[in-house]
């Protein structure tokens, strides 16, 4: 095993060789290899496991230089981020000005666990606040360098955990950051040579074939990233024992397995990313960051959380997009109808059904079929369920709620184009029907589809199996509903 003095000498030689090189470059960029080599070797030498540093996506804007993956035994988890600055930059960001100050303002809010290094020193920041200890690196005098402070900082870095996710609004913001990281990595991979890039392009073609035929590369990166992120949220909030190996982390594969029983379509849509080893490895750091975040969800507190604007899940996707991509929010028209207006509209329709058409059970009647063509996060279907349960209880007493739930499980349809709100709608509608004790094996028809897409295109006749078959079946189900289902 390489001893500490050899590591110190190597770092000193490498970092000064880079700074004296005739090859031009930013000072922090010249620290990349020496710092990475020193940190990973020290962690290994100290018996702390294996540290793997993954460079940020070139599309990543002002994100930190490295994502840090920590492996102990057979388990690998994302632990935080590392940001490099030039040796002339002070280790106190309060003193920074210009570009550095602007970058830090954003980065300190987005990277909860961040190790700052200027080549001379390293300092840990947790949730934007600095730890007291500033550890020296062997930049000037490797012979007299004491590694103990840096080892303490690295150990603290590896042992730190993100703050618990305690509310719906907190989840939407933090999920948006990690999902955007995954999207940008996918967009970058789509332009690369090599196996990962080739596999990414193959995944894009599969997405167009089985999910959204008119998708662009950006649509694919958005869609897959949101499917994985929201599928993991769905698993964490809905599934029992989702952490199958009880290691304190919910992995992508554990979430996918758990969500199959809740939404087979969501689970199947993981396939272009999760079932391709080369592509899965290419986005390893971004997926690990999602796993770390999802594992920090306090399910009870999130489910009990409130929002001063109204029902928290109503604003979840709108808040998500305001961080993930404000422009997409505007283009997609993601501004949800206030709950009071939704309830008033549903009551008006219920009044017409009962008083004008003499359908005493309103939405709960088996002859009434309801379709929301752009459901978003499911606010209209939820209002329909609540009104139907209220009306059925008035007509049939306490047993009316169960009748309403069972009827709506067959006769309530909701279409949604975007994977994110689709997942939230699926979660909310299923939970509400279960609360009403539906006796139906079905749980509402929330369908991932473009309402304006023609149902006249021929159904696939290709011999499909597994996830491809599930996704093709969802497309074909949407076509049949559009063609055959009479809607009240």
Secondary structure, 3 states (H helix, E strand, C coil): CCCHHHHHHHHHHHHHHHHHCCCCCCHHHHCHHHHHHHHHHHHHHCCCCEEEEEECCCCCCCCCCEEEEEEECCEEEEEEEEEECCCCCCCCHHHCCHHHHHHHHHHHHHCCEEEEECCCEEEEEECCEEEEEEEECCCCCHHHCCCHHHHHHHHHHHHCCCCCECCHHHHHHHHHHHHHHHHHHHHHHCCCCHHHHHHHHHHHHHHHHHCCCCCCHHHHHHHHHHHHHHHHHHHHHHCCCCCCCCCCCCCHHHHHHHHCCCCHHHHHHCHHHHCCHHHHHHCHHHHHHHHHHHCCECHHHHHHCCECCECHHHHHHHHHHHHHCHHHHHHHCCCCCCHHHHHHHHHHHHHHHHHCCCCCCHHHCCCCCEEECCCCCCHHHHHHHHHHHHHHHHHHCCHHHHHHHHHHHHHEEEEECCHHHHHHHHHHHHHHHHHCCCCCCCCCEEEECCCCCCCCCCCCCCCCCHHHHHHHHHHHHHHHHHHHCCCC
